[in-house]
Amino acid sequence: MQNEKKTEFSHDINMPEDSKEKHDSDSLSSDSAEEVNKHRNVKTTEGQPSKPIEVAFVALSFILMFITFPISIFMCLIILQEYQRAVILRLGRLRPGGARGPGMVFVLPCVDRYRKIDLRTTSLDVAPQDILTKDSVTISVDAVLYYRVRNPLDVVLQVMDPESCCELLAMTTLRNITGGYMLIELVSSKKALSREIKAALDSTGATEAWGIRIERVEITDIYMPESLQRAMAVEQEARREAMAKVAAANGERDAVKALKEAADIMESNPIALQLRYLQTLNTIANEDTQSIVFPFPIDIMQKLIK
């Protein structure tokens, strides 16, 4: 008996956190419903005993099912995929045992209402937001939100339209954070801005009460007015022209320094100048020319004049 307990305990420890979380959210029992109910805005009553009138209606539903058998069996059985869960309300009250699925689930006709919840990650395209940046520039920011259902019960019972709520929350957070940055910072650091928005959404904890977990937030594009784009293009063009002029001036300066160093070397050694003359003559002679211009040293002319 002790070995079995040890095995079960070690299996629970080695279970991944995601598996534990999924197991806890999908198989919420009526015993733990009271503890979870403390943090819910809408209090559930699955742990309370049924009223006599409710028991009567359930009995009538069973009688109707047996009378219409086997046709009623097709209305009482629903098939849930591996990524789906069903939240069942019987006469408006949550059934004990939490969300059902996956597989085949039994519901009673006329008294049970169920809602299928998809547990897969869903993408939500946030509408472009017109934002005034810190340097008083109006831009439009487009983003994408990725979220998944963490607790099917909270998605059904605690929020009316989870997709719309997530979209509005993301829009508000996007406007608040991007409004505190300069335009050049927004354009150059999209990834850092996306991480900051994700951290802001996690810190509020608003989606946890809805049974939703936001996985990623990505800023897809930043739109600027055409006039601003033209002004930035002119500014960048002027900056490139200035850099080109500076590079040309630096090249001329380096060339002058190199010529000065060569002139100093030739002045200290007259033979070097003669070798330079012969090299120039060799270069000219290799070309297909009919006339050759040979520079005559000025030093020799000065000696002949004297």
C-alpha positions as CSV (number, residue, x, y, z in Angstrom):
1,M,0.0,0.0,0.0
2,Q,2.8,2.4,0.9
3,N,4.6,1.6,-2.4
4,E,1.4,2.4,-4.3
5,K,1.2,5.8,-2.5
6,K,4.9,6.5,-3.2
7,T,4.4,5.7,-6.9
8,E,1.3,8.0,-7.2
9,F,3.2,10.8,-5.4
10,S,6.3,10.5,-7.6
11,H,4.1,10.4,-10.7
12,D,2.4,13.6,-9.6
13,I,5.8,15.3,-9.1
14,N,7.2,14.3,-12.4
15,M,4.0,15.4,-14.2
16,P,4.8,18.5,-16.4
17,E,3.3,21.8,-15.2
18,D,1.2,22.2,-18.4
19,S,-0.3,18.7,-17.8
20,K,-1.1,19.5,-14.2
21,E,-2.7,22.8,-15.2
22,K,-4.7,21.1,-17.9
23,H,-5.7,18.3,-15.6
24,D,-6.8,20.7,-12.9
25,S,-8.8,23.0,-15.2
26,D,-10.5,20.1,-17.1
27,S,-11.4,17.9,-14.2
28,L,-12.6,20.5,-11.6
29,S,-14.6,18.5,-9.0
30,S,-17.4,19.8,-6.8
31,D,-15.1,19.5,-3.7
32,S,-12.7,22.1,-5.0
33,A,-15.5,24.3,-6.5
34,E,-16.0,26.2,-3.2
35,E,-12.3,27.3,-3.2
36,V,-12.4,28.3,-6.8
37,N,-15.7,30.0,-6.3
38,K,-14.2,32.5,-4.0
39,H,-12.2,34.1,-6.9
40,R,-15.1,34.1,-9.3
41,N,-17.3,37.0,-10.1
42,V,-20.2,34.8,-10.9
43,K,-20.7,32.3,-8.1
44,T,-21.7,28.8,-9.2
45,T,-24.1,26.4,-7.4
46,E,-23.0,23.0,-8.6
47,G,-22.2,21.9,-5.0
48,Q,-25.7,22.7,-3.7
49,P,-28.5,20.1,-3.7
50,S,-31.2,20.2,-6.4
51,K,-34.6,21.5,-5.7
52,P,-37.6,19.2,-5.9
53,I,-39.0,20.9,-9.0
54,E,-35.6,20.4,-10.7
55,V,-35.6,16.7,-9.8
56,A,-39.1,16.4,-11.2
57,F,-38.1,18.0,-14.5
58,V,-35.0,15.8,-14.8
59,A,-37.2,12.7,-14.2
60,L,-39.6,13.9,-16.9
61,S,-36.7,14.3,-19.2
62,F,-35.6,10.7,-18.6
63,I,-39.1,9.4,-19.2
64,L,-39.3,11.4,-22.5
65,M,-35.9,10.0,-23.5
66,F,-37.0,6.4,-22.9
67,I,-40.3,6.9,-24.7
68,T,-38.6,8.3,-27.8
69,F,-35.8,5.7,-27.7
70,P,-33.8,5.0,-30.0
71,I,-34.4,8.3,-31.8
72,S,-33.6,10.3,-28.6
73,I,-30.1,8.7,-28.4
74,F,-28.9,10.8,-31.3
75,M,-30.0,14.0,-29.3
76,C,-28.4,12.9,-26.1
77,L,-24.9,12.0,-27.2
78,I,-22.4,14.6,-28.4
79,I,-18.9,13.9,-29.7
80,L,-16.0,16.1,-28.5
81,Q,-12.7,16.2,-30.2
82,E,-9.4,15.9,-28.3
83,Y,-9.0,19.7,-28.3
84,Q,-12.7,20.4,-27.2
85,R,-14.4,20.6,-23.9
86,A,-18.1,21.0,-23.1
87,V,-19.6,23.0,-20.2
88,I,-23.1,21.7,-19.4
89,L,-25.8,23.6,-17.6
90,R,-28.7,21.6,-16.3
91,L,-31.8,23.8,-15.8
92,G,-29.4,26.8,-15.7
93,R,-27.1,25.4,-13.1
94,L,-23.6,24.1,-13.6
95,R,-23.3,20.3,-13.4
96,P,-20.8,19.0,-10.9
97,G,-17.6,17.6,-12.3
98,G,-16.4,20.5,-14.3
99,A,-16.0,20.5,-18.1
100,R,-16.7,17.3,-20.0
101,G,-14.6,15.8,-22.8
102,P,-13.0,14.7,-24.9
103,G,-14.9,11.8,-26.3
104,M,-18.6,10.9,-26.0
105,V,-20.7,13.0,-23.6
106,F,-24.3,12.4,-22.5
107,V,-26.8,15.2,-22.2
108,L,-30.5,15.1,-21.3
109,P,-32.9,16.6,-23.8
110,C,-34.9,19.8,-22.8
111,V,-33.0,20.3,-19.5
112,D,-29.4,20.4,-20.5
113,R,-27.6,23.1,-22.4
114,Y,-24.0,22.8,-23.4
115,R,-21.4,25.0,-25.0
116,K,-18.3,23.7,-26.8
117,I,-15.0,25.3,-26.0
118,D,-11.9,25.0,-28.2
119,L,-8.6,24.7,-26.2
120,R,-6.3,25.4,-29.2
121,T,-4.3,28.7,-29.6
122,T,-6.3,31.3,-31.4
123,S,-5.0,34.4,-33.1
124,L,-6.8,37.7,-32.9
125,D,-6.0,40.6,-35.2
126,V,-6.1,43.8,-33.2
127,A,-7.6,46.7,-35.2
128,P,-5.0,49.5,-36.2
129,Q,-4.7,52.1,-33.5
130,D,-4.1,55.8,-34.1
131,I,-1.5,56.8,-31.5
132,L,0.2,60.1,-30.7
133,T,3.8,59.4,-29.8
134,K,5.9,61.2,-27.3
135,D,7.4,63.5,-29.9
136,S,3.8,64.5,-31.1
137,V,3.7,62.3,-34.2
138,T,0.5,60.6,-35.2
139,I,1.0,57.0,-36.3
140,S,-1.1,53.8,-36.7
141,V,0.0,50.6,-35.0
142,D,-1.2,47.2,-36.1
143,A,-0.8,44.1,-33.8
144,V,-1.7,40.4,-33.5
145,L,-2.7,38.7,-30.2
146,Y,-2.3,34.9,-29.6
147,Y,-4.3,33.4,-26.7
148,R,-5.7,30.1,-25.5
149,V,-8.4,28.9,-23.1
150,R,-7.0,27.9,-19.7
151,N,-10.3,27.1,-17.9
152,P,-13.4,26.4,-20.0
153,L,-15.7,27.0,-17.0
154,D,-14.5,30.6,-16.5
155,V,-14.7,31.3,-20.2
156,V,-18.4,30.3,-20.2
157,L,-19.4,31.7,-16.8
158,Q,-17.2,34.7,-16.1
159,V,-17.1,36.6,-19.4
160,M,-19.8,37.2,-22.0
161,D,-17.6,37.6,-25.1
162,P,-14.0,36.5,-24.4
163,E,-12.7,37.4,-27.8
164,S,-14.0,40.9,-27.7
165,C,-12.8,41.5,-24.2
166,C,-9.2,40.3,-25.1
167,E,-9.3,42.6,-28.2
168,L,-10.3,45.6,-26.2
169,L,-7.8,44.9,-23.4
170,A,-5.0,44.5,-26.0
171,M,-6.1,47.8,-27.8
172,T,-6.0,49.7,-24.5
173,T,-2.7,48.3,-23.4
174,L,-1.2,49.0,-26.9
175,R,-2.3,52.6,-26.8
176,N,-1.0,53.2,-23.3
177,I,2.4,51.8,-23.8
178,T,3.2,53.0,-27.3
179,G,2.2,56.5,-26.4
180,G,5.2,56.9,-24.1
181,Y,7.8,56.2,-26.8
182,M,9.4,58.4,-29.5
183,L,8.8,57.5,-33.1
184,I,12.3,56.4,-33.8
185,E,12.1,54.1,-30.7
186,L,8.9,52.5,-31.9
187,V,10.3,51.8,-35.4
188,S,13.6,50.4,-34.2
189,S,12.4,48.2,-31.3
190,K,9.3,46.3,-32.2
191,K,10.3,43.1,-30.5
192,A,11.1,44.9,-27.2
193,L,7.8,46.7,-27.4
194,S,5.9,43.5,-28.0
195,R,7.5,41.9,-24.9
196,E,6.6,44.9,-22.8
197,I,2.9,44.8,-23.9
198,K,2.9,41.0,-23.1
199,A,4.4,41.7,-19.6
200,A,1.8,44.5,-19.0
201,L,-1.1,42.1,-19.9
202,D,0.3,39.4,-17.6
203,S,0.8,41.8,-14.7
204,T,-2.8,43.0,-14.7
205,G,-4.1,39.4,-14.4
206,A,-7.4,40.4,-16.0
207,T,-7.5,37.4,-18.4
208,E,-6.8,34.9,-15.7
209,A,-10.2,35.6,-14.2
210,W,-11.7,34.9,-17.6
211,G,-10.0,31.6,-17.9
212,I,-7.8,32.8,-20.8
213,R,-4.0,33.0,-21.1
214,I,-2.3,35.4,-23.5
215,E,0.7,33.7,-25.1
216,R,2.2,36.3,-27.4
217,V,1.7,39.8,-28.6
218,E,3.3,40.8,-31.9
219,I,3.4,44.3,-33.5
220,T,3.1,43.6,-37.2
221,D,3.4,47.1,-38.7
222,I,3.6,50.8,-38.0
223,Y,1.9,53.1,-40.5
224,M,2.9,56.7,-40.9
225,P,1.2,59.5,-42.9
226,E,2.5,60.1,-46.4
227,S,3.6,63.6,-45.6
228,L,5.7,62.3,-42.7
229,Q,7.1,59.6,-44.9
230,R,8.2,62.1,-47.5
231,A,9.7,64.4,-44.8
232,M,11.6,61.4,-43.4
233,A,12.8,60.4,-46.9
234,V,14.1,63.9,-47.6
235,E,15.8,64.0,-44.2
236,Q,17.5,60.7,-44.9
237,E,18.5,61.7,-48.4
238,A,20.1,64.9,-47.0
239,R,21.9,63.0,-44.4
240,R,23.3,60.5,-46.9
241,E,24.4,63.4,-49.2
242,A,26.2,65.0,-46.2
243,M,27.9,61.7,-45.3
244,A,29.0,61.3,-49.0
245,K,30.5,64.8,-49.0
246,V,32.3,64.1,-45.7
247,A,33.6,60.8,-47.2
248,A,34.8,62.6,-50.3
249,A,36.6,65.3,-48.3
250,N,38.2,62.6,-46.1
251,G,39.4,60.8,-49.3
252,E,41.0,64.0,-50.7
253,R,42.7,64.7,-47.4
254,D,44.1,61.2,-47.3
255,A,45.3,61.5,-50.9
256,V,47.0,64.8,-50.2
257,K,48.8,63.3,-47.2
258,A,49.9,60.4,-49.3
259,L,51.2,62.7,-52.1
260,K,53.0,64.8,-49.6
261,E,54.8,61.8,-48.1
262,A,55.7,60.6,-51.7
263,A,57.1,64.1,-52.5
264,D,59.1,64.1,-49.3
265,I,60.7,60.8,-50.2
266,M,61.5,61.8,-53.8
267,E,63.0,65.1,-52.5
268,S,65.4,63.3,-50.2
269,N,66.5,60.9,-53.0
270,P,66.8,62.3,-56.6
271,I,67.1,58.8,-58.1
272,A,63.6,58.0,-57.0
273,L,62.3,60.8,-59.2
274,Q,64.2,59.5,-62.2
275,L,62.7,56.0,-61.6
276,R,59.3,57.6,-61.5
277,Y,60.0,59.2,-64.9
278,L,61.0,55.9,-66.4
279,Q,57.9,54.1,-65.0
280,T,55.7,56.8,-66.5
281,L,57.4,56.3,-69.9
282,N,57.0,52.6,-69.7
283,T,53.3,53.0,-69.0
284,I,52.8,55.4,-71.9
285,A,54.8,53.1,-74.3
286,N,52.5,50.2,-73.7
287,E,49.5,52.0,-75.1
288,D,48.7,52.2,-78.8
289,T,49.7,55.9,-79.3
290,Q,51.6,57.6,-82.1
291,S,53.2,60.3,-80.0
292,I,54.9,60.0,-76.7
293,V,55.1,62.9,-74.3
294,F,58.2,62.6,-72.1
295,P,58.5,64.9,-69.1
296,F,61.9,66.6,-69.1
297,P,63.3,67.1,-65.6
298,I,63.4,70.8,-64.6
299,D,66.6,70.2,-62.5
300,I,68.5,69.4,-65.7
301,M,67.3,72.5,-67.4
302,Q,68.4,74.6,-64.5
303,K,71.9,73.1,-64.7
304,L,72.1,73.8,-68.4
305,I,71.1,77.4,-67.9
306,K,73.8,77.9,-65.4
